[in-house]
Amino acid sequence: MGAEPKTILIVGEDAGERSTWMRVLQQDGWAVEISADNRQALVRMSRGGLNLIVAAAENGRADGAELLQAVGRMRVPVPVILVSACGSVSDAVEAIQNGARDYLVTPVEPERLAAAVRTAMAAADSAAGREHVPERRVGQKAFITHDPHLLEVLAMARQVARSTATVLIQGESGTGKELLAGYIHRHGLYPEAPYVAVNCAALPETLAESELFGHEKGAFTGAMMRKIGKFELAKKGTLVLDEIGEMALPLQAKLLRVLQEREIDRVGGGLPVPVEARVVAITNRDLSQSVMNGIFREDLFFRLNVVPLVIPPLRDRPADIQLLADHFLARFSAQAGKTASRFSEQALRLLNQHAWKGNVRELANRVERAVLLVEGDMIQPRHLGLESAGENRSGARPAMLFRSGTTVWEMERQLIMGTLSEVDQNRTRAAELLGISIRTLRNKLREYQANASAPAAVRSA
């Protein structure tokens, strides 16, 4: 027999709202109970057996504070997600500081509520030492968006998650591609199975096959024992191949065979080993262009591209900028114990005018920086540091000028180093902007470093 479903208590006066939340959570497999107000909730809480509380703060801070205080007095506190129709960033910060696990503002999208509940349950399991996913925790973050295009991508991801089809996730650096891979895993057939991620660009070519497929004892010098590869470690779960476009061609051929035959050959092994993991490939490159350039196999591209999901960049999701900025402000303020709760009009204008080449990751970093620097409750433009980020307010890059007589080698070096500086040394993003592979970028940087350290006579030779 399977384990009993965990129990969630919904607290709120609005019967229609309670009913909607109950349907959403029951569809996710949770057991749901209902209390019409805090008084009924306290009676139910006294009996124990609850795993999570989702409560509507009908009267704003007062209702939420009362419930959080009651939960805090319990022998084993239960995580609480507060939902308010009149919430502000300051309310969210205060609620999280008082012990709320999350703070949502109505109207709550069903997927947003479901994701918040899964995240809270996963965090509670982790804290209790009952981590369900041995390789890596997933589900700790949820997508926050009002963008219709991204909502369509999430809906498609939920549809394909219940199959074993290979998925190809594409998008610029910082858009949340691995977050989407975790989202697919959570909604998949085996969400409690391992989630294993591999960065293909970081795999040494000499060890890549062993890392993915494993090896037998004595297969090569230094192979002192059998090693289980990532495909086998993932079992029935999800294997994420990040930066798939950087995989060497010989390994691409072997990956194609694995996807077609659903079996691997360990290095030095005699018999094939069946594998069951679903493969999610991630790239920030245009693989069709890589195929045309001869650096990616066309047959592998077609095999990976069964279900393509493309995450739009943040600049194409203007409605999400302030939404995400407010979310990060509440989170980082709570973590840092700061009172910052809002952006000035000038700061909001600057956020909306910025080009966000680093997408959501860059936005999070800028807001975190602002929280650390601000002393009051309002974020000002100077706290964000955007004007020093290599862009003017129109989003245009500053012109790069070269003196007459500058060598092509030196112009290339300046262009590469300047691009790296613009993207805060993010090599993946720099390679994308320059139109080269990350491996080529690494080779160029090694060349510049070697040239800088060589004796003057050698450099001038």
Salt bridges, closest charged atoms under 4 A:
ASP28 OD2 - ARG118 NE 2.72
GLU33 OE1 - ARG44 NE 2.46
ASP91 OD1 - ARG61 NE 2.45
GLU94 OE1 - ARG61 NH1 3.06
ASP102 OD2 - ARG112 NH2 3.85
GLU111 OE2 - ARG118 NH1 3.26
GLU111 OE1 - ARG158 NH1 3.74
GLU111 OE2 - HIS187 NE2 3.58
ASP125 OD1 - LYS6 NZ 2.52
ASP125 OD1 - ARG130 NH2 3.18
ASP125 OD2 - HIS132 NE2 2.75
GLU172 OE2 - ARG315 NH2 2.30
GLU172 OE1 - ARG429 NH2 3.97
GLU178 OE2 - ARG136 NH1 2.44
GLU205 OE2 - ARG439 NE 3.78
GLU209 OE1 - LYS254 NZ 2.66
GLU211 OE2 - LYS227 NZ 3.52
GLU216 OE1 - ARG226 NE 3.03
GLU216 OE2 - ARG266 NH1 2.83
GLU232 OE1 - ARG266 NH2 2.87
GLU246 OE2 - ARG285 NE 3.81
GLU263 OE2 - ARG257 NH2 3.15
ASP265 OD2 - ARG257 NH1 3.39
ASP299 OD2 - ARG297 NH2 2.74
ASP320 OD2 - ARG317 NE 3.00
GLU362 OE2 - HIS354 NE2 2.88
ASP377 OD2 - ARG342 NE 3.72
GLU387 OE2 - ARG393 NH2 3.01
GLU391 OE1 - HIS354 ND1 3.48
GLU391 OE2 - LYS357 NZ 3.57
GLU410 OE2 - ARG413 NH2 2.75
GLU412 OE1 - LYS444 NZ 3.11
GLU422 OE1 - LYS357 NZ 2.67
GLU422 OE1 - ARG397 NE 3.97
ASP424 OD2 - ARG366 NH2 3.78
GLU432 OE2 - ARG429 NH1 3.25
